[in-house]
């Protein structure tokens, strides 16, 4: 495409702002020609109709916090910036539902709900920048997925635009909705390869009256895994249950949960009434003492937010972004084996920092440098070792040169075959985020 043609064609569309792309708009080093910013969902349809007519390749963008997730695109002609779609379409506090446009940030939605004592059970990294649509497209979640689940558990309605510009709707605005196929889940995690999410309806939950956290430190990862498994198997039902390796918390010395850099930490966030917190805290301390753990209590709201925010943003914290970020998913009972495998993996001579969602079986590993040319082979070797656990390894962040030498998703076989069929059905000309999905679809 030529920039002039694109600017002339797209600038003629109503409710659309078009500008030449800059170096900052590149997707995994692939530069687009233009950035298009629609002001309404109807304008998204018009843009995609024009793109389909000209064969322009489109990558949707929300807050850009996870734009590095996915394979390198085969090409990008225009970036579709959805950050102007921020309207609250409908909020029904009495029904515990809210419908928002895809460009609304997660933090803005949470602030709206907090005024009514409600919460959106979604805690993706960098919520001040992460948009609702982007969080769903990347299927992002955080520590509280232990209690609340992921986006697939709370989305009850979706509006999206397909590659030909046609608008589709799935689900509805009421919690008890069983009509038709559940297409909501189709777009979640699709990284913009099947359609562009424009609005979402969520079911909500009452916010816990108070929150607190405990950090239980132990000298070895095996002890941390045993303690976390005891807590996960109990009736305590924490909001979050994470294991953090040495140095992973990166807290200032003034923070109540600051621990020695050579210790492993089991981080437990709890919520409820003051009486519930007191009872849960007492039971956790009993478990900690029996395990020989050193407890640090974090009762203050801001301190809890700082602690849990650091775990939520692990590997993506501004100023401390990882050069390499791996995510491994296994059964919760296998977390210890994965930690052992990852801890033994050195990149550029350095071991990883590790955080595990102990109750969910998701383990993250980060490295600050990733220039080793043998890294793609190392990742594939680790995938083969994880195969005996039926685990899946996703490379969430890595240098562009590394990404071009592997499939970041690590999914193959019948799963990819099905995904190709879906891609062919929903985007037959392949203009939406081409190559970014599993199997480079």
N, C-alpha and C positions, 0 to 999 in steps of 0.2 A: 504494500500500500504506500501511497505518497502522503506525507503529512498535509499537504495543501488540499488534496482530495478529501481526506478525512475531516479536516477542519471545516471545509465548506459544506460537506454533507451533514455532519453532525450538528454544526452550529445552526443549521436551519430548523432543527427539531425544537419544539416547544419545551420549556422547563429543563433545558440541558445547558450546562456550562462545559465548554471544551477548551483545553489548553495543550500546548506542546509538552511532551513529557520531558522530565529532567533525569539526570543520572540517579537521583534518589528514588525514582519510580521504577527502576529495573527490578525484575523478578528473577532472583537467583542469577543475576548477571545478564539476563536477557532484556535488552532495552525495548520498551514500547514506543510507538510513534506519538500517541496522544493519551491524555487522561480525560475521561468523560465523567461528569458529575451530575447525575439526574437529580431533580428536586422532588419528583413524585414517582410513585411506583409505575404509573402509566408511562412515564418517560423511559423507564428501564425497558419496557416492551418496545418502544420506538427505537431505542438504541440497538437492541438485539435484532430487530427486523432489518435495520440498516446493515448491521454486521453480517447477518446471514446472506443478504443480497450481494454483498461485496466479498464474502469469504474472509472477513477479518477475524483474527483470533483474539479472544476476549479473556482476560483474567479479572474476576471480581475482587474487590478489596474493601475491607471494612476499616478497622483501626490499624491494620498492618502489623499487629502483634505476632501473628503466626503465618505471615506470608512466606516464610522460609520453610514451612512444613509442606512436604510433597516433593515429587521429582522435579527436575528442571524442565520447564515447559519447552516444547519444540519450537515455539515462537510466540511472540506477544505483539499484536498490533495496537490494541488499546487496553488500558486499565480502566475498569468500570468502578469508580469510586462511589460507594454507597453511603458515605458519612453524612450526607444531607437528609437522609430518610430517618428522622429522629422522632416522629410523632408518636404519641400515645393514642392509639386508635380507640381503645376502650378499656376501662378499668372497672371491674366489678368487685369491690372489696367483700361484699356480702356473699359472693359466689366463689371467692378465692381464685379469680382468673384475671389475667391482664393480656391485652393484645397490643403489641408495639411494632413499629417499623424496624427493619433490620439494622439500620445505622445507629440506633440508640445504643449508648454504651451500657455495659452491665452495671457500672457504678451508678449511673443516672437512674436506671430502673430500680435499683436497690434503694436509693434515696427516696424515690417516690413511694415505695411500698413501706419503708420504715416508718413513715409518718402515720401509717395505719396499723403498725405492729405486725406487719407481714414481711415475708422474705421470699425472694426468688432462689430456689435451691440449686443455684449454679454458681460456682466460684472458679472461673477460668483465670489463668495468669493475667496480670496487668489489667484489672477490671476497669480502671479509669480510662483506658484507651480501647480495650477490647469491646467490639460491638456484639450485639445479640446475634446478628446473622453470621458474623465471622466465627464466634464461639461455636455455633452449631455446625457450620460448614467444616470446621476443623475438629469437631467433637472434643472440645477442650473441657477439662474438669480439674478440680483441685482436691485438697484434703477432705473436704466435707462430702465427697462422693460416698464415703463410708456410710453416712446416715441417709443421705438424700438420693444417691444414685447419680446417673449422668443425664445429659440432655434428653436422651431417648425416654427417660422415665417421667419427664415433666412437661414435654411439649404435647399439646393436644390439638393444635391447629397450625397449619403452615400455608403461606402464600408464596408462590415462586413464579419465575418467568423462565420458560424454556428457550432453547437456542434459536427457535424460529420466531420468538417474540410473543408466543401465546402464553397467557396467564393460566396457572393451575392452582387449585386450592385442595388441601387435604385436611381432614378432621373438622373441627368446629370451635366454638367458643364456650362450650360447656364440658364439664369433666366427664359426664357419662355420655360418651359419643362413640357408637360402635358401627356407624354406617360406612360401608365401602371398605376398600383396601386401606391399610395403614401406611400411606405414602409419606407421612411425617418422617419416619425413620430412614426413608430412602435418601433424603437430602442431607441428613445429619452425617457428618464425616465424609461427604463427597468432595470436599475441597473445590467446589465450584465446577465440577466436571459434568454434572447432569442438569443443573439449572441454577438460577440466581435467586436466593431467598430474599423476599422483600418484606414479609411481615410474619410474626410468630405469636401464637397464643400459648401462654403457660398456665399451668395450674400452680397455685401458690400454697404456702404453708404459714402458720403463725410463727412469728419470730420468738426464739427462746427469751424469756424475761431477762436473764443474765447469762453471761458466759465466763468461763475461767479455763485455765490450762495448767497442766503439770508436765514438767520435764523430768523424766526418770533416767538418770545416767548410769551406765554400766561400762566396764572396761572392754568387753568383747562383743562382737556382733552376734555370736551364738546366744549370749545371755539376753541381748536386746530382742532377738527373735522369739526366744522362749517367753519372755515377759509380755511381749506384744500379743503372742498367740493366746496366753492366759486371759488377757484383757478382752481380746476379740471373742473368745469362747464364753465369756461371762455374760451376765444379764445387765451390765452397766450401760450399754448402748451409747457410747460417746459420739460426739459430732465428728471427730476425726481421730485417727490413730496412725501416726507416722513414726518411722525409724529414720534417724539422721546420723550419718557417719561423722567421723572427726572433721571439724571445720565446715560442715555443710550448713549449719545454722547461721554462721557469720553474723552473730549478734554483738553489739557493742558491750564493753565491759560493764556498763551501768545497767544493762538489762537484767531483770531478775533471773532469767533462764540462762545467763552466760555460764558456760561450763568450760572445763579444760579442753584444749584442742585435741587431746588424744582419746577422748571419751566418746562412746556411742550413746545416743539419746533416744528414748521412747517418748514421743510427744503426744499427749492426750488432751484434746479439747472437749470440754463438757458444757452442757447448756441446760437451763431449767430455772426453777424457783430457787431462792436462797436455801431452803430446806433440802431440796433435791441435790444442789451442788455440794452442800455440806456432807450429805450421806455418801454421794458418789466419791467425793474427795477422800473421805475416810476409808472407803473400801479400796480405792486405788493405792493409798498409802500402805495399807495392810499387805496388798499384793507386792508392792515395791520392797517393803522391808523383808518379806519372805524370799524375794529374789536377790537380796543384797544390793539393791539399787539406791542411789542417792537422789532424793527428791528435791525439786525446786518448784515452788508454787508460783503461778502467775495469775493473781486475781484481778489485776487492773485491766480495764478495757483496752486502753491504748497499747499496753504491753502485750496483751493477747493478740491484738490486731497485727502488731509488728512481728510477733513470732509466727503466727499462722500465715501472714502475708509473705514472709520470707520462704516458707515451705511451698506455698502456692506458686510463687514466681520463680522457684528454683530453676536455675539455668537461663532465665530470661530477665533477671533483675537489671534494670538500667545501670550501666557502668560496670556490671559484673556478668555480662552475657557470656555464656559458654561458647567456646569455639566448636565443641562437639557435645551434643546432648543425645543420649540414647534412652529409649523407653522400652522396657521389657514387661510383658504381661504373662503371668502364670497363675496357677492356683495359689491362694494365700498360704497354704501349707508348704509351698515350695520357695517362698521368699528367701529363706536362709541359703538355699543352694544357689540362687541367682546372685545374691550378694557376694557369696564366695567366688563365683565365676567372674563377676565384674571387678571385684577388688583385686583380682590377680591380673587384670588387663591393664597394661601400661601403654600410654600413648605419648610419644616424644619423651620417654623415660619417666613419665609421671603417672601415679595412680589416680583413680577418679575420686571425686566427691560423690557421695551416695545419699539418696533419699528414697525411702520405700513407703508406699501406701500399704501398710502391713495388713490391713483388713480386707484389701481388694486385690492384692497380688500384683501391684504395679510398682516397678522399681525404676528409678531414674539415676543415670550416671552422667557426670559432666567432667570435661577436661578444659583447661584454659588455653591449651595449644593443641593443634591437630594438623601439623605439617608433614607427618610421616607418610611417605608415598605408599607404604604397604598397608595403610589403614583400611581400604576396601577389602583386602584379603583377610585382615584381622576381623572385620565385621562379619564376613561370610563364615569364617571359622567359628566365631561365637554363635552364629545362628545354627550351625550344625550341632554344636554342643547343647544348645537349648532345645533342639528337636526332640531329644529324649524326654523332655519335660512337657512337650507339646506347647512350648512357649513361642511368643511372637516378639521379634525385636524390630522396633521402628527407629530410624535415625531422624530425630526431630530437627536437629541443627548440625550442620557440618560445612566445611569449606566447599565452594562450588566445584572445584576440581575433584573432590572426593565424591560428591553427589553424582557427577556425570559418569562415574565408574561403577555405580551400583543402583539397585532399586531400593529406595529408602524404606519402603513398606515391608518388604520381606514376605509378601503373600504370593502364592503361586498355585498352580493346579486348577481344580474345579472352581475355586472361589474367583480366580481371575477370569476364567471363562464366562462365568455368570456376569461379572462386572462388565466385560466387553459387550455382552448381549444388551445389558441395560444402557450402556453408553451408545450403542448403535440405535436403540429405540428412542432415546431421549435427545440425543445430539448426533444425528446421522452424518452430518458434515464435519463433525469433530472440531468445532470452533471454540468450545468452552474449555478453558484451562487445558489445552491439548498436552498430553504427556505427563500431567502432574499426578495422576492417580496410580493405584497399584498396577503393575505390569505396564507402566508408562501409557495407560489409556488416555 
